Structure formats: structure tokens, C-alpha cells
């Protein structure tokens, strides 16, 4: 029984309290067969002495295990592993390969030649980026700004016994009506969009909305235009489903709308703040894009990924707000305003498109988890989302000013691009500069910046550029972090 008495984690950084650690340890040993049915557990007194924890903690742990059916209490005898508790009956198999045996093709070798999504590059960052001194990552939220108390309150309200059926039920291919209503009445009007219930579909993040749209409209004879540079995950999805991609460059007004669009079936744009340059599409260019769409029967996929946190009060309404906008499929998300980890987005389109998109989503995951949908709906309904957006916009505006000033001070030889109202900056150094490996060098010194190369159709065009964001770093750290980045840059250029 000495296996129970290895030390528990008593540090303040532990994510699990001592009672739950002991519960986890005992239940694990039962499932592994180390504690068998009917085996007696140490007394509460002995366990508390050996582990250096209070007797009440041990009693509480045993009571939890009794409630879960893992342990039973016998009068005047003590605590025992419950007779019905069973270990995993299937131990890990040993390799059965024999020398000279027939070699079969691996699962990977039998994949379809066209199904190799791992070959496409994307923007990756270290998993511990939030713990680094200067996390200049883009489009991520500062965890300290998450309104945990309000979210916990909404979760508690949703998990009320009377709501159990709504939380645990399978909606088949449907959505949480409460969340659809909040998106329809509270979120979309801020972008000038007024939609009916049958024109909205909830998705597992904006990325699933892009994927579903590409699946429905793609084909080997179809061609899609996208910005260059652009959001790499969107372009990677288009590679899977379209026969061709027309990469169209940008200017200071956004996507260049020329004759290249006439040969395409769709165009994907991020007009509010272009990803990754942060350029805002001008009013004139928006009108030109609409005209091109109507002239060439072109479908516009509008990815409005950061509209909620845009602190520019005069920003342009969504392309979808246009009076004749049936040719626009609008994609929104709660990732930037609430939390990326919730994985909730939405897509707005004509009823017939939403019907097919719903059926396609249903084949994948049926629907996003009801608990997330219901809690988010309650969060928006009670005004917490509006309050959060207001706070974030004020914070992001201060951070933008601080970062803009620091970048111009420490990188006077660079072209600094950032659309007013956003949180991201694209820094372009002289063409003679080669920044290959600069992101990795910065990380070694605790400065996290996003890779920019995956955003370009021709990666070599990114050789003199880097990108940073201020949505996840405190205002007081920005100036020092950019100064440190400049020092790293100077050393990098001298000693690559």
C-alpha cells in the first residue's frame, strides 16, 4: 500500500487541490489493477500522517470515492475498494512483428494522395507563449482580462437543474436558439447586418465556417481568389477543395480588384483588418469589390475576425451590410472578444446556403456543445459581453498607441503598417535584410512574435518582415519588449 504514500503536490501552483489529487491517485490505481476489488485502503489517520495532509482531507477524498462507486465503507472495518470496481481488462499489447514477416503498408502510406494537409505551412507558436516575458502574439486574448467571475455566474445559471435537458440534449443538426437570437439582435447589427434565424449557423469557430464554405463551393473546376499575403489556414483549406487559387496582392486600400477576379468563382477577404497586414479596406475599394461580384457572379467570403474589438468608432460596416448582399457569406467569431478557447463562431448567408451548411456541419460534429452555446448566450444577454468589449477597446487603444510609438522609435528604418482600430503590426525592413530565423532568435530571449512566412503564397517575399500583436501583452511591457526586440534584431543582423 506504500504506492499511495508518494508525496502529493502541495505547491501553490498546483491546479488540483489535495483532496482531488488523492481521489485521482486512488481511482487511477484501481483502473490499473494495482488496487483490486475488496482491498483495504489505509485508515484516514495513517494516510494523513504518511502524506502530511489533514485527516479531514483524507475523509473528504474517501467520501467522494464512495459517492463515485469506487470505494465502500464497512462499519468498524474501514474503507475498501468497491467490489464492482474493475481494472482495465485490456493491457497494452506487445509488438507481434517477427523477423522476415510480411510488411504491410502503413496507414499513412494508404492515405489518398490528395489528403496530405500536414504539408501546408501555418502560423505556429510555442505552447508556453503566455508565460514568456514579452508575448507579442497576434489575435490572442490576455487571460487576465477574461471576466472569469461573470462567466462562472452564467455557467452556474445555465447548469441549473431546470436547464439540464437543454445542456445535455443532442440538438441533432440544430443550434441553441438563445445564442442565435443574441447574435442576430446584439452582435450583427453592430456591423450593419440584419438577418433572420434561418440565415445564421453556429460553428466551432470561424475556421469551421471557412472549411464548410469551401467544401460546399469547391471543386476541381472551381477557382478562388484570396489576398496575398493572407490567413494561411484559409488558403490551406482552399488548396484542399479548389482546383486553383488566384493570389492577389494588396495596396494601402486593401485587395486590388482587377480583371483577375473575373476568372474566379469566389473571393476570400478580411476587409476590416486584413490578415496579416492589418490594412483596412477603403470605402471605395469595398464598392469596387461589390461591383465586381455583381458583374462576374462572384461570391465574397467575408472573414470579419476582429470586428468586435475594433476601437475605431468610425470603422466601415461589414460588406454583408450592403443592400444587395446575397453574394456575400459573412463569417464572425467570439474568439477575439470572448476567448479563442471557446471555439464559437457563426456564418451568415442566404437560407438555402445555411440549410446546406447546416447539413454539412451535421455530418462533422452535429453542433458545437450546448453548454458553450447556452453560457455564451447568457453572457451576451446579461450585458457582460458588451461591457467586456468596451473594456477591451479602451485597453487595446492604449496598447496600440504605446506600440506604435515604440516601433517608430526603435525601428526608424522600417515601414510600420497597422490599421487604426486593430492590435497587430507588420514591420517591413529594407529589402536587403534577411530575417530568416529571427522569430526563433527572439524567442530565445523571451520575446514571442508570430511567424509571417506562412501567410505568403511566395514565402520568399516575407524575408524582410515580421509581425507582432499587442492583444495579449500588458501596456507596461510593450515599450521594454520592443526595445529588447530591437537589440535582438541588431545582434541578429551583425551575427546571424
C-alpha positions, 0 to 999 in steps of 0.5 A: 500500500506504500504506492499511495504514500508518494508525496502529493503536490502541495505547491501553490501552483498546483491546479488540483487541490489535495483532496482531488489529487488523492481521489485521482491517485486512488481511482487511477490505481484501481483502473490499473489493477494495482488496487483490486476489488475488496482491498483495504485502503489505509485508515484516514489517520495513517494516510494523513500522517504518511502524506502530511495532509489533514485527516479531514482531507483524507475523509473528504477524498474517501467520501467522494470515492464512495459517492463515485462507486469506487470505494465502500465503507464497512462499519468498524472495518474501514474503507475498501475498494468497491467490489464492482470496481474493475481494472482495465481488462485490456493491457497494452499489447506487445509488438507481434512483428517477427523477423522476415514477416510480411510488411504491410503498408502503413496507414499513412502510406494508404492515405489518398494522395490528395489528403496530405494537409500536414504539408501546408505551412501555418502560423505556429507558436510555442505552447508556453507563449503566455508565460514568456516575458514579452508575448507579442502574439497576434489575435490572442486574448490576455487571460487576465482580462477574461471576466472569469467571475461573470462567466462562472455566474452564467455557467452556474445559471445555465447548469441549473437543474431546470436547464439540464435537458437543454445542456445535455440534449443532442440538438441533432443538426440544430443550434441553441436558439438563445445564442442565435437570437443574441447574435442576430439582435446584439452582435450583427447589427453592430456591423450593419447586418440584419438577418433572420434565424434561418440565415445564421449557423453556429460553428466551432469557430470561424475556421469551421465556417471557412472549411464548410464554405469551401467544401460546399463551393469547391471543386476541381473546376472551381477557382478562388481568389484570396489576398496575398499575403493572407490567413494561411489556414484559409488558403490551406483549406482552399488548396484542399477543395479548389482546383486553383487559387488566384493570389492577389496582392494588396495596396494601402486600400486593401485587395486590388480588384482587377480583371483577375477576379473575373476568372474566379468563382469566389473571393476570400477577404478580411476587409476590416483588418486584413490578415496579416497586414492589418490594412483596412479596406477603403470605402471605395475599394469595398464598392469596387469589390461589390461591383465586381461580384455583381458583374462576374457572379462572384461570391465574397467570403467575408472573414470579419475576425476582429470586428468586435474589438475594433476601437475605431468608432468610425470603422466601415460596416461589414460588406454583408451590410450592403443592400444587395448582399446575397453574394456575400457569406459573412463569417464572425467569431467570439474568439477575439472578444470572448476567448479563442478557447471557446471555439464559437463562431457563426456564418451568415448567408442566404437560407438555402446556403445555411440549410446546406451548411447546416447539413454539412456541419451535421455530418462533422460534429452535429453542433458545437456543445450546448453548454458553450452555446447556452453560457455564451448566450447568457453572457451576451444577454446579461450585458457582460459581453458588451461591457467586456468589449468596451473594456477591451477597446479602451485597453487595446487603444492604449496598447496600440498607441504605446506600440506604435510609438515604440516601433517608430522609435526603435525601428526608424528604418522600417515601414510600420503598417497597422490599421487604426482600430486593430492590435497587430503590426507588420514591420517591413525592413529594407529589402536587403535584410534577411530575417530568416530565423529571427522569430526563433532568435527572439524567442530565445530571449523571451520575446514571442512574435508570430511567424509571417512566412506562412501567410505568403503564397511566395514565402520568399517575399516575407524575408524582410518582415515580421509581425507582432500583436499587442492583444495579449501583452500588458501596456507596461511591457510593450515599450521594454519588449520592443526595445529588447526586440530591437537589440535582438534584431541588431545582434541578429543582423551583425551575427546571424 
